Amino acid sequence: PEKYELAFFDNYIGSGLGIELARSARALDEKLEFAFVSMSPEFAVSGFEVRALHYIIKPATPDAIAKVFDRLWSRAPKAESPMIEVVSDYQPVLIPVRSIRYVSVEDKTCIIHAQKDVRTYMRLEKLIELLPPGEFVRTHRSYAVRLGSIQAMHPGEFLLKGGGSVPIGRSYQDCRSAYIEFFADHRLAEATA
């Protein structure tokens, strides 16, 4: 609230100059981005004094404004990989979701197979609720797999990237269609990138 990411300034604002207003705004907020809109490019150099994001020569077309937002978004901090927190050996452990290959259940213990295997007494159903929807699928009463870690689908199992496999139970055949849909979406995204 009361904070802005981007401000557009004209070079002439009432009887004052946009650059003066930008200097005042910069003194109040170091993170605020500026875009100047003007009839003349002669003021563009003064925009550098306040670290202006962009300078648009009038008329401000939708394409010119889109470039300002593209530049703003390219500077935005990238979101970190989502994490889940579980308790293992009485200690909280944070695990990056993208590092999880699959989860298995052994002797009432969930084993999260990631960069390093993590054991937790959390039930598989509860663990799946912590995971991002659409990224994991249950393949068996004792297994869930991250769709992105699947290398290939065989009649009774999924082969995993980097080796290993997870079984596909008779009651969990819908995991096949989830994988096919994920695979098709991923291929489409690669083709359009």
C-alpha positions as a printed Julia matrix, in Angstrom:
193×3 Matrix{Float64}:
  0.0     0.0     0.0
  1.11    3.53   -0.85
  4.09    2.11   -2.81
  4.51    2.12   -6.57
  6.83    0.19   -8.87
  6.67    2.53  -11.86
  5.85    6.19  -12.45
  5.42    7.9   -15.82
  6.51   11.55  -16.03
  6.06   14.12  -18.74
  8.92   16.61  -19.07
  6.54   19.49  -18.37
  4.17   19.06  -15.43
  2.22   22.23  -14.81
  4.76   25.0   -14.32
  7.5    22.56  -13.23
  9.68   19.98  -14.83
  9.14   16.23  -14.63
 12.82   15.7   -13.85
 12.49   17.77  -10.66
  9.51   15.71   -9.55
 11.45   12.53  -10.39
 14.39   13.69   -8.24
 12.02   14.27   -5.31
 10.4    10.87   -5.84
 13.82    9.18   -6.07
 14.78   10.73   -2.71
 11.66    9.15   -1.18
 11.97    5.75   -2.83
 15.2     4.33   -4.26
 13.4     1.36   -5.84
 10.8     3.32   -7.82
 11.28    3.04  -11.58
 10.62    6.0   -13.91
  9.6     6.32  -17.51
  9.61    9.73  -19.18
  7.23   10.69  -21.96
  8.12   13.75  -24.03
  7.76   15.46  -27.39
 11.51   16.02  -27.51
 14.5    13.71  -27.01
 16.56   16.62  -25.57
 15.5    15.75  -22.0
 16.51   12.08  -22.3
 20.0    12.71  -20.91
 18.6    14.23  -17.71
 16.61   11.02  -17.23
 19.9     9.2   -16.64
 20.46   11.37  -13.55
 17.54    9.68  -11.83
 18.21    6.25  -13.39
 15.15    6.34  -15.64
 13.96    2.97  -16.87
 12.85    4.22  -20.28
 12.21    7.33  -22.38
  9.24    7.48  -24.79
  8.92   10.05  -27.56
  5.28   11.14  -28.04
  2.92    9.9   -29.22
  3.14    7.09  -26.69
  2.05    4.03  -28.68
  0.92    0.77  -27.08
  4.15   -0.85  -28.37
  6.3     1.82  -26.72
  4.47    1.39  -23.41
  4.75   -2.41  -23.71
  8.54   -2.01  -24.01
  8.56   -0.1   -20.72
  6.72   -2.95  -18.97
  8.92   -5.59  -20.62
 11.99   -3.81  -19.27
 10.38   -3.46  -15.82
  9.55   -7.19  -15.67
 12.99   -8.19  -16.91
 14.48   -6.33  -13.92
 12.1    -7.92  -11.42
 13.68  -10.44   -9.07
 13.03  -13.98  -10.23
 10.91  -16.11   -7.96
 12.8   -18.72   -6.04
 11.96  -22.35   -6.45
  9.1   -23.29   -4.15
 10.06  -25.22   -1.05
  8.23  -27.62    1.24
  8.96  -28.06    4.91
  8.77  -31.45    6.62
  9.96  -32.78    9.97
 12.72  -35.37    9.82
 14.47  -36.68   12.93
 12.59  -34.07   14.99
 14.07  -31.25   12.89
 12.33  -29.09   10.25
 13.84  -29.62    6.8
 13.29  -27.4     3.75
 13.31  -29.2     0.4
 13.22  -27.47   -3.0
 10.22  -28.89   -4.88
 12.17  -29.12   -8.17
 14.73  -31.41   -6.5
 12.1   -34.02   -5.61
 12.05  -36.93   -8.04
  9.46  -39.04   -6.28
  8.08  -40.01   -2.87
  7.74  -43.56   -1.6
  6.31  -45.11    1.56
  8.22  -47.74    3.55
  7.14  -49.0     6.96
  4.8   -46.02    7.58
  7.6   -43.6     6.67
  7.56  -41.31    3.63
 10.88  -41.11    1.87
 11.29  -38.0    -0.24
 13.77  -38.87   -2.97
 15.5   -35.58   -3.78
 19.13  -34.42   -3.86
 19.36  -36.24   -0.55
 16.69  -38.67    0.66
 14.62  -37.29    3.53
 12.48  -39.49    5.81
  9.38  -38.16    7.5
  6.47  -39.68    9.39
  4.01  -37.5     7.5
  1.32  -39.47    5.66
  1.65  -39.51    1.88
 -1.78  -37.85    1.45
 -0.7   -34.91    3.65
  2.66  -34.63    1.91
  0.98  -34.46   -1.51
 -1.16  -31.56   -0.23
  2.07  -29.57    0.36
  3.26  -30.11   -3.22
  2.28  -27.76   -6.07
 -0.86  -29.01   -7.82
 -0.29  -30.31  -11.33
  3.4   -31.08  -10.77
  3.05  -34.39   -8.91
  0.84  -37.4    -9.49
  0.07  -40.41   -7.35
  1.02  -43.61   -9.2
  0.42  -46.2    -6.5
 -0.84  -46.28   -2.91
  2.81  -45.97   -1.83
  4.21  -43.68   -4.57
  3.91  -40.19   -5.98
  6.16  -38.82   -8.72
  7.07  -35.35  -10.01
  5.88  -35.35  -13.61
  9.0   -33.49  -14.73
 11.24  -36.32  -13.5
  9.63  -38.98  -15.71
 11.74  -40.18  -18.65
  9.31  -42.68  -20.19
  6.07  -44.53  -19.56
  5.88  -48.34  -19.71
  2.85  -50.59  -19.12
  3.4   -51.03  -15.35
  5.82  -48.27  -14.44
  7.32  -44.87  -15.12
 11.06  -44.8   -15.85
 12.76  -41.83  -14.21
 15.41  -39.46  -15.52
 18.71  -40.37  -13.91
 17.64  -43.99  -13.39
 15.1   -45.85  -11.32
 11.38  -46.31  -11.75
  8.08  -46.04   -9.89
  5.23  -48.55  -10.24
  1.81  -47.72  -11.65
 -0.9   -49.38   -9.56
 -4.11  -50.74  -11.1
 -6.22  -48.2    -9.22
 -4.03  -45.29  -10.36
 -4.27  -45.55  -14.16
 -5.33  -41.87  -14.4
 -1.68  -40.99  -13.71
 -0.96  -42.07  -17.3
 -3.27  -39.41  -18.76
 -1.82  -36.81  -16.35
  1.66  -37.63  -17.65
  0.56  -37.53  -21.32
 -1.09  -34.13  -20.75
  2.0   -32.82  -18.93
  4.3   -34.15  -21.66
  2.17  -32.56  -24.42
  2.04  -29.2   -22.59
  5.81  -29.29  -22.03
  6.49  -30.07  -25.72
  4.14  -27.26  -26.79
  5.9   -24.8   -24.47
  9.3   -25.8   -25.92
  8.03  -25.44  -29.48
  6.67  -21.92  -28.89
  9.71  -20.71  -26.92
